[in-house]
């Protein structure tokens, strides 16, 4: 197994923080009671301490527990935002439609996966692209119900032998989200449900599911993944704001690969994966300027 340099581990932590943080928010504490808009600091600087059990890749029957403390910045500007969905530039925001650019990522996998024995490890994946949210019931000042469509270009990032970046296809999907901050507002609890469908092109799917002839064995035939439907997911997260500066959250997700374009790959060992994670969020530094959370979700 190659020795990963410190920069590689840092990028892995940041990538995983985006994955987990997109579901368990690093946003400020909802300390106010009542039914009006929630006011939150313009910016916060803190530490995102998380632990998560993730499959090596979708369809793998092996998983790895990640635990990292990662610094984060939450910024609730009009056109630039940073928080639970990474860094976003807002191009347009109306009563029902919002367009933006967002970041996503996936942590790397070392060469210790049994299904991929003898094959190279998987590099960290970074993704960047446009997204659009449709608030089909209108924008509530506290709660959110919306559909989100996204398409992102992906790049594989290799730090094992110096910085190497290569194009790794296109991925995206459609997601329905219900984000509730009103039902348990007096208890300082917020929660979110999500239901998503995803798709990716052949290059992206091939990163995870191709088996080159040179790595084929009697039990692992050569395989060339196709592009197309790449799975469904159902997720739930909950966060409790113990104080304005300390929060605890829990995240879970079920991924299903039935009927995907790569379902018959010898590297797909099971159709269902379960992801669980927990996070302790500390916010020692925060702005005295407050903004309505209606401008940030």
N, C-alpha and C positions, 0 to 999 in steps of 0.2 A: 504494500500500500504506500503511495507516495506521501511524503511529509508536506503538509500544507503550510505555506508561510502565514505569518500573522495577518497580513492584509487580506488573504483569502478568507480567513476565519471572520474578519470584520465584515467583509462583504456578505458572507453567508448569514451573519447575524442581522445585518440591515435588510437583506432580502426576506428573511423569515419574519422580521418585525413588520414589514409591509404586508406579508401574507396574513399574519395573526392580527396585526393592528387594523387592517381593513375591516375586521369584524368586531374587535373589542376596542372601542374608541379610546383615544388618549385625550379626549375633549375635557373641558373643565367640569367641575361639580355643579349639579343643578341644585344649589342650596336654597333657591327661592321656592316659596309655596304659592298656591293660587293657580289661576288659569291663563295668565298673560304670557307674553314672550319671555323666554329665558335669557338673561343677560350673562355674558361670559367674557373673560379677559380677551383683549385684542391678541395677545400672544402669551404663550406659556413655554417654559423650558424645563424639562424634567428627565426622569429616568423610567424607561419602559422595561420592567423586569418580567420576563415571560418564560414559561416552560410549555412545550407542546410535543405531542407524539404524532409524527407524520409518517405516512408510508414513503418508502424510498422514491416511488413515482406512482402515479395512478395505475392501479392494477397489480401492484406488487403485493406479495404476501409477507413482506418484511417491512419493519418500521424503525424509526430512530427517534429518541427523545432529545430534543434541543432545549437548552437552557442558557439564556443570555441576558445580561443587563445591557440595554441599548439606549443611549441618549436620544431624545426626540424634541422637535420644535413644533408647536401648534401655533399657526398664524391664521387669523380670521379676517383677512383683508377683503376688499371689494372685488379685486381682480386676481389676486394671488392668494392661495390657501395652502396650508400644509397641515396634515393631521392623519386621521385614521385611514385615508385612502392615498397616502403618499403626498407628493407635491402636485398641486393642480393649478393650472392657469384657466381662469374663467373667461370665455369668449362672449357668451351671451347668457343672461339669466332673466327669465320672464315669469309670469304667474304660474305657468305650467311646464315650461321647457328650460333646461339648462344644458349648455354644451361646455365641454372642458377638455383638457389634456391631462391624462393621468399616468402614473407609473405603477408597475406591478413587477413581481419577481418570484423566483422559486429557488430554494437552496440547492446546493450541489449534493451529489451522491458519490461517495468514494467507491473503490473497486472491491467492496466486500459483500455485494449482493449475490446470493447463490444463483439466481436465475441468469445473471449476467456474468457468471464466473468465466474468467479469461477475456472478458470484453473491457474496453476502456471505461473509466468512471464517467459520470454525467457532470458536466460543468454547471455552474450557476447560470440561471437564465434571467435576463433583464428584459422588460417589456415596456413599450411606450407607444401611445396612440390616442386617438380621439374617443370620447364617450359622450353620450347624450342621455339625459334623464327626462322622463315624461311624468309629471305629477298629474295624473289623469283625474284626480279628485281635487286638484288645487293644492296650493302650498299652505299647510297649516302652520301657525307660528311655533308649535311644540312638536307635533307628531309628523311622520312622513309615510306616505304610501306612493310608490313610484315604480316605473319600469326603467331599467337601464340597459342600453345597448352599447357595446364597446368593441373596437377592433384595434389590435396592437401588433406592431412589428416586434419580433423577439431577436435577441442576440445572446449567444453563448459567451460567457466570460471565463477565461482560463487564467489563473494566477500561478499554477503549479510550476510553469517554466517561463515566467515572465508574463506580462500582460498581453493576452491575445483575445481579440474580440472578433466573432464571425456571425454573419447573418444566420438566423435560425427559424425563419418562416414567419407566419402570421397566425395569430390566435384571437379569439373573441367569443362573444356570446350575448345572451339576453338573460336578464335577471329581474325578478319581481321582489321588492323589498317592503317590509313593514317595520318601521322604526318607531317605538313608542316611548315617550318620556312623560306622559301625563297620568297614566293609570296608577303608578306607584310613585308619583312625584314627591309626595310628603315623606316617603320612606327613602328618598334619594336613590331610586332604582330605575334603570332604563333597560330596555331589552329590544331585540331585533330578530325577525325571521326573514329568511331569504330562500327563494326557489329559483334555480338557474339551469339553463341549457347552454352548452358550449360547443364550439366547433374550431377546427384548425386545419391548415393546409398540410400537404404531404411532407414538406420540409420539417415543420414543427413536430408532427406526429412521428416522423422518422427518427428524430433525436432520441425519443424514448423507446420506440418499438421496433425499429429496424434490426435485423440480424444479417450482417454481411456474410457472404459465403465463407470468408476466412475464419469466421467465428462459429460456423455451423457445427453441430455435433449430432450424434445419433438421437438425442432427445430434444435438440434445439435446432430445427431446420432453418435454413435461410429464409428471411422474410423481408418484404418491402412494403412498408405501411402506406396506406392511402390517406388522402385528405377527406374531411367531412365531419360528420357528427362525432363529438368526442366526450359526451357524457352529460349526466344530470346531477344536480346537487341540491341538498336540503340542509340549511344551516340555522343555528340558533345561538345567540349570544346574550349575555346579561351582565350588567355592571352595577356595582354598588359603590356610591361615593361616601366613604366613611367620614371624610372631612373635605373641605374645598381643595385640599392639597394631596389627599391620599384616596385612591380608588382600587377596588379589586374586581376582576372580571373573569368570566368563564365562557369558553367558546366550544362548540361542537359542530361537526359537519359530516353528513353522509354523502358519499359519492358513488354513483352507479354507472357502470360502463356497458350495460347491456345494449346490444345493437350498435355499438360504435364502429367506426371505420377500421379500427385496428383490433377488434375483439378477438380475432383468431390468431393474433401474434403469440408466439411461444413465450414471450416475456410477460404476457398478461396472465397472472396466476390466480386472480380472483376478480369477480365482477363488482364487488362491494368493498369500499374502504371507509374507515371511520377515523376522523381527526378530532382530537380533544386537546384543549389548551387552557391555561390559566395565566393571568397577568396581574402584577401589582404595579400600579402607576403612581409615581411620586412627582409632584410639581412644586419644587422649592422656589422657583422664580416665575413670576407672572406679572403682567401689565396691570396698572391701576385703571387703565382705560377699558370700559366695558362696551361691548357691542351686542346687538341682538343675535341670538343663535339662529334667527330666521335667515340670516345671511350666510350661515355655515352649517352643514349637516354632514 
